[in-house]
Amino acid sequence: MPFITVGQENSSAIQLYYEDHGSGPPVVLVHGYLLDGRSWEMQEAALLDAGYRVITYDRRGFGASSRPSVGYDYDTLSADLNVLLDELGLDDVVLVGFGMGTGEVTRYLATYGSGRVRSAALLAPLPPFLLRTNDNPEGLDRSVFDELMADISADRPAAAKTFLDRYYNIGVLGGSHVSDQAWQNSFHVAIRASARAAVGCVAAFLEDFRGDLSRIDVPVLVMQGNQDRIFPPEATGDRLPHLIRRVRHVIIEGGPNAIIWTHADQVNRILLDFIPRSACPSASGAR
């Protein structure tokens, strides 16, 4: 199993598990909350068939990666992504983040620049700023996050079930767009995550990305379901066309947060259309 070392905690190295398949232009996929790199299976298959090299990895605390007690903030998580790109010697990369992973992509571009990156895609985005404040009235009340962290601390499996029901919008799409078996698979992945990571990553949701977004200078695809019950579009994706210079904004009608699974064919078509176009000057300003 391939690993890269991104840090140290006491006597143990902090290692990230990754997979690197195919040949051609590289696409790096950064997974969402309570998931792992295998959550991208629908997109990985489509990208490999289209002739891309596809790299997935498990965020620290998730999947087969190390489970440290520290580092669940976006400065650290984007530094982990930077180590991955450096260690694999990747250039002209398309960075694709989903859900929580859109935070890594955004912070990476703001901190490390676009020297290695051709373009980016933010699917079911977390930015610009989820917390409601006086200067951010579109955000969510802090009690939403406090309650989630309290629920995780009190009964993590039960909290994971509630989260996944909302993630898939199971009351509407269960049985049609997501099977019981797919939901169960996600649940098993979720409860294998580090308890420390599960809480720490929710705290990271409160980080402010507004300053980061203004520094992004590559073409960006923003794609989100209009029924996203995790990161509501009015607080997240709907705001991004006004904050990113070169953006294409796509709404998936009826899509929940979990569009990479429930609406995979549509997501894949749009992503595969965007990637080659994003290398062309005509992609600038596309909406």
Secondary structure as the mmCIF struct_conf table of DSSP 4:
data_model
#
loop_
_struct_conf.conf_type_id
_struct_conf.id
_struct_conf.beg_label_comp_id
_struct_conf.beg_label_asym_id
_struct_conf.beg_label_seq_id
_struct_conf.end_label_comp_id
_struct_conf.end_label_asym_id
_struct_conf.end_label_seq_id
STRN STRN1 PHE A 3 GLU A 9
TURN_TY1_P TURN_TY1_P1 ASN A 10 SER A 11
STRN STRN2 SER A 12 HIS A 21
BEND BEND1 GLY A 24 PRO A 25
STRN STRN3 PRO A 26 VAL A 30
TURN_TY1_P TURN_TY1_P2 TYR A 33 LEU A 34
HELX_RH_3T_P HELX_RH_3T_P1 GLY A 37 TRP A 40
HELX_RH_AL_P HELX_RH_AL_P1 GLU A 41 ASP A 49
TURN_TY1_P TURN_TY1_P3 ALA A 50 GLY A 51
STRN STRN4 ARG A 53 TYR A 57
HELX_LH_PP_P HELX_LH_PP_P1 ASP A 58 ARG A 59
TURN_TY1_P TURN_TY1_P4 ARG A 60 GLY A 61
BEND BEND2 PHE A 62 PHE A 62
TURN_TY1_P TURN_TY1_P5 GLY A 63 ALA A 64
BEND BEND3 SER A 65 SER A 65
BEND BEND4 SER A 69 VAL A 70
BEND BEND5 ASP A 73 ASP A 73
HELX_RH_AL_P HELX_RH_AL_P2 TYR A 74 LEU A 88
TURN_TY1_P TURN_TY1_P6 GLY A 89 GLY A 89
BEND BEND6 ASP A 92 ASP A 92
STRN STRN5 VAL A 93 PHE A 98
TURN_TY1_P TURN_TY1_P7 GLY A 99 MET A 100
HELX_RH_AL_P HELX_RH_AL_P3 GLY A 101 TYR A 112
BEND BEND7 SER A 114 SER A 114
TURN_TY1_P TURN_TY1_P8 GLY A 115 ARG A 116
STRN STRN6 VAL A 117 LEU A 123
BEND BEND8 ALA A 124 ALA A 124
BEND BEND9 PRO A 128 PRO A 128
STRN STRN7 LEU A 131 LEU A 131
STRN STRN8 THR A 133 THR A 133
TURN_TY1_P TURN_TY1_P9 ASN A 134 ASP A 135
STRN STRN9 ASN A 136 ASN A 136
TURN_TY1_P TURN_TY1_P10 PRO A 137 GLU A 138
BEND BEND10 GLY A 139 GLY A 139
STRN STRN10 LEU A 140 LEU A 140
HELX_RH_AL_P HELX_RH_AL_P4 ARG A 142 ALA A 154
HELX_RH_AL_P HELX_RH_AL_P5 ARG A 156 TYR A 168
TURN_TY1_P TURN_TY1_P11 ASN A 169 ASN A 169
HELX_RH_AL_P HELX_RH_AL_P6 ILE A 170 LEU A 173
STRN STRN11 GLY A 174 GLY A 174
TURN_TY1_P TURN_TY1_P12 GLY A 175 HIS A 177
STRN STRN12 VAL A 178 VAL A 178
HELX_RH_AL_P HELX_RH_AL_P7 ASP A 180 ILE A 191
TURN_TY1_P TURN_TY1_P13 ARG A 192 ARG A 192
BEND BEND11 ALA A 193 ALA A 193
HELX_RH_AL_P HELX_RH_AL_P8 ALA A 195 ALA A 204
TURN_TY1_P TURN_TY1_P14 PHE A 205 LEU A 206
HELX_RH_AL_P HELX_RH_AL_P9 ARG A 210 LEU A 213
TURN_TY1_P TURN_TY1_P15 SER A 214 ARG A 215
BEND BEND12 VAL A 218 VAL A 218
STRN STRN13 VAL A 220 GLY A 225
TURN_TY1_P TURN_TY1_P16 ASN A 226 GLN A 227
BEND BEND13 ARG A 229 PHE A 231
HELX_RH_3T_P HELX_RH_3T_P2 PRO A 233 ALA A 235
TURN_TY1_P TURN_TY1_P17 THR A 236 THR A 236
HELX_RH_3T_P HELX_RH_3T_P3 GLY A 237 HIS A 242
TURN_TY1_P TURN_TY1_P18 LEU A 243 LEU A 243
BEND BEND14 ARG A 245 ARG A 246
STRN STRN14 VAL A 247 ILE A 252
TURN_TY1_P TURN_TY1_P19 GLU A 253 GLY A 254
TURN_TY1_P TURN_TY1_P20 ASN A 257 ALA A 258
HELX_RH_AL_P HELX_RH_AL_P10 ILE A 259 THR A 262
TURN_TY1_P TURN_TY1_P21 HIS A 263 HIS A 263
HELX_RH_AL_P HELX_RH_AL_P11 ALA A 264 ARG A 277
TURN_TY1_P TURN_TY1_P22 SER A 278 ALA A 279
BEND BEND15 CYS A 280 CYS A 280
HELX_RH_3T_P HELX_RH_3T_P4 PRO A 281 ALA A 283
TURN_TY1_P TURN_TY1_P23 SER A 284 GLY A 285
#
